[in-house]
Amino acid sequence: MLLLGKRKNCYGEGCWGLPGGHLEHGETIRACASRELQEELGIECRELRLVSVLDTIDERGHYLHVSFILERYEGLIQCMEPELCYEWRFFTLTNLPENIFSPHQKIVDYFLKNNPKNTNTV
């Protein structure tokens, strides 16, 4: 299953995207992922597994997307930032929406290509 949020009032409005955000100065990438999961979903991260590091170069600039699989967490998933997200929804990997936020589509494609046996969780 893949958890996606429908983006609101931001770049990629109306597209489905992964949870995430910007790294703060002095913050590790794992600490950033944990913080963003708490801020966006209201959950406490317990175990992350690195999936990929991908470049995105577009009209906004050059971004590095560091992606993890959340293997274990505590709490109930909620929409903690309703001003930025219409809803969060789980999708099966065989029935993903067509309008995935383009930088995140690259992450999903990479995962599916490089982890063909792991079809349960992203």
PEVEN-V220388 format. One record per pair of residues at least 24 apart in sequence whose ideal C-beta (glycine too) atoms are under 8 Angstrom apart, sorted by the first residue. I is the first residue (numbers start at 1). J is the second residue. Records with the same first field share a line. If there is no record, write none. Layout:
BEGIN
I=J / J
END
This chain:
BEGIN
1=90 / 91 / 92 / 93 / 120 / 121 / 122
2=90 / 91 / 92 / 93 / 96 / 108 / 121 / 122
3=41 / 77 / 88 / 89 / 90 / 91 / 122
4=88 / 89 / 91 / 96 / 97 / 100 / 104
5=40 / 79 / 85 / 86 / 87 / 88 / 89
6=85 / 86 / 87 / 89
7=84 / 85 / 86 / 101
8=82 / 83 / 84 / 85 / 86
9=83 / 84
10=84
11=60
12=101 / 102
14=99
15=99 / 100 / 101 / 102
16=89 / 91 / 97 / 99 / 100 / 101 / 104
17=100 / 101 / 104
18=67 / 101 / 104 / 107 / 108
19=88
20=65
29=66
30=68
33=66 / 68
37=70 / 73
39=80 / 81
40=80 / 81 / 84 / 85
41=75 / 77 / 78 / 79 / 80 / 88
42=75 / 76 / 77 / 78 / 80
43=73 / 74 / 75 / 76 / 77
44=73 / 74 / 75
45=70 / 73
46=71 / 72 / 73 / 74
47=71 / 72 / 73
51=107 / 110 / 111 / 115 / 122
52=107 / 110 / 111 / 114
54=106 / 107 / 110
56=103 / 106
58=102 / 103
63=103
65=103 / 104 / 106 / 107
67=107 / 111
69=121 / 122
70=121
71=121
93=119 / 122
94=119
END
